[in-house]
Amino acid sequence: AVVSTQSTGEKVRADQQRLNHDLDFISSQQQELEDMLGPLEEKIKSAGVTLNNQHSDNEREKIYTLAEQIDSQLQQMSGDITEVVEHLNSVNTSNQDEGNPMYQISKILNMHMDALVWIDQHSTVLQKKVEDVSVLCEARKKEQANNFKMAFE
């Protein structure tokens, strides 16, 4: 029973490390996106293009805000999971059997961890959609800039 608990604890720690790694990766991708958008926005501002970009800007702001909220929630969940794992590791000195509440809690947390792994795997789909929308917004801005130039030539 103790060996089972240790292996479960090791699996939870490994899952926690993987989740932390994935969160760091998502954060770095978000920072890269911000770094790429900054110069593009400055370039558009310096070109003097003042088209009807309000809609595109609003959409980009909504997407960015949503990405920030998701990132914040993921960081909060990661912190919560870390606290729970640390607490379980400190308390987990008794024998584990089916009737023990700590064993049942451990099973539930393992199921939650599996669900978080699933969420993490599917977050790449969300990231791809955000990138697609960003590309679409940039293409739309270029199209509007070209239309603007053509209208005054």
C-alpha positions in Angstrom: 0.0 0.0 0.0 2.9 2.4 0.8 4.6 1.5 -2.5 1.4 2.2 -4.3 1.2 5.6 -2.5 4.8 6.4 -3.4 4.2 5.5 -7.1 1.1 7.6 -7.1 3.0 10.5 -5.5 5.7 10.2 -8.0 3.2 10.1 -10.9 1.5 13.2 -9.5 4.9 15.0 -9.1 5.8 14.0 -12.7 2.4 15.2 -13.9 2.9 18.5 -12.0 6.3 19.0 -13.5 4.9 18.4 -17.0 2.0 20.8 -16.3 4.5 23.5 -15.1 6.6 22.9 -18.2 3.5 23.2 -20.5 2.4 26.4 -18.7 5.9 27.9 -19.2 5.7 26.9 -22.8 2.3 28.6 -23.2 3.6 31.7 -21.5 6.6 31.9 -23.7 4.4 31.5 -26.8 2.2 34.3 -25.6 5.2 36.5 -25.0 6.5 35.8 -28.5 3.1 36.7 -29.9 3.1 40.0 -28.0 6.7 40.7 -29.2 5.6 40.1 -32.8 2.5 42.2 -32.5 4.3 45.2 -31.0 6.4 46.1 -34.0 3.5 45.5 -36.4 1.3 47.9 -34.5 4.1 50.5 -34.4 4.6 50.1 -38.1 1.0 50.6 -38.9 0.9 53.7 -36.6 4.0 55.2 -38.2 2.5 54.7 -41.7 -0.3 57.0 -40.8 -3.0 54.4 -41.6 -6.1 55.5 -39.8 -8.6 53.2 -41.4 -11.6 51.7 -39.9 -9.4 49.4 -37.8 -11.5 49.8 -34.7 -13.3 46.5 -35.4 -10.0 44.6 -35.9 -8.5 46.2 -32.9 -11.5 45.4 -30.7 -11.4 41.8 -31.9 -7.7 41.5 -31.2 -8.2 43.1 -27.7 -10.9 40.6 -27.0 -8.8 37.7 -28.0 -5.8 39.0 -26.1 -7.9 39.5 -23.0 -9.3 36.0 -23.3 -5.8 34.6 -23.6 -4.7 36.5 -20.5 -7.7 35.2 -18.6 -6.9 31.6 -19.7 -3.3 32.1 -18.7 -4.3 33.4 -15.3 -6.6 30.6 -14.7 -4.0 28.0 -15.7 -1.5 29.6 -13.4 -4.0 29.6 -10.6 -4.8 25.9 -11.2 -1.1 25.1 -11.3 -0.6 26.8 -7.9 -3.7 25.0 -6.5 -2.5 21.7 -7.7 1.0 22.3 -6.3 -0.4 23.1 -2.9 -2.6 20.0 -2.9 0.2 17.7 -4.0 2.5 19.2 -1.3 -0.2 18.8 1.3 -0.9 15.2 0.3 2.8 14.3 0.2 3.2 15.7 3.8 0.1 13.9 5.1 0.6 10.7 3.1 2.4 8.6 5.7 -0.4 6.2 6.6 -1.2 2.9 4.8 -3.5 3.2 1.8 -6.4 1.0 1.3 -9.8 1.3 -0.4 -11.5 2.5 2.7 -9.0 5.2 3.6 -10.2 8.7 2.7 -6.8 9.8 1.7 -6.6 7.0 -0.9 -10.0 8.0 -2.2 -8.9 11.7 -2.4 -5.7 10.5 -4.2 -7.7 8.7 -6.8 -9.9 11.7 -7.3 -6.9 14.0 -7.7 -5.4 11.5 -10.2 -8.6 11.7 -12.2 -8.4 15.5 -12.0 -4.8 15.4 -13.2 -5.8 13.3 -16.1 -8.5 15.8 -17.0 -5.9 18.6 -16.7 -3.6 16.8 -19.1 -6.4 16.5 -21.5 -7.1 20.2 -21.2 -3.4 20.9 -21.8 -3.4 18.8 -24.9 -6.4 20.6 -26.3 -5.0 24.0 -25.3 -2.8 23.7 -28.4 -6.0 23.7 -30.5 -7.0 27.0 -28.8 -3.5 28.4 -29.4 -3.8 27.5 -33.1 -7.1 29.3 -33.3 -5.7 32.4 -31.7 -2.9 32.4 -34.2 -5.3 31.9 -37.1 -7.4 34.9 -35.9 -4.3 37.0 -35.5 -3.1 36.1 -39.0 -6.6 36.9 -40.3 -6.7 40.3 -38.5 -3.3 41.2 -40.0 -4.4 40.2 -43.5 -7.5 42.2 -43.1 -5.5 45.3 -42.0 -3.3 44.9 -45.0 -6.3 44.6 -47.3 -7.9 47.7 -45.7 -4.6 49.6 -46.1 -4.4 48.7 -49.7 -8.0 49.7 -50.3 -7.3 53.0 -48.5 -4.3 53.7 -50.7 -6.2 52.8 -53.9 -9.0 55.1 -52.9 -6.7 58.2 -52.7 -4.5 57.4 -55.7 
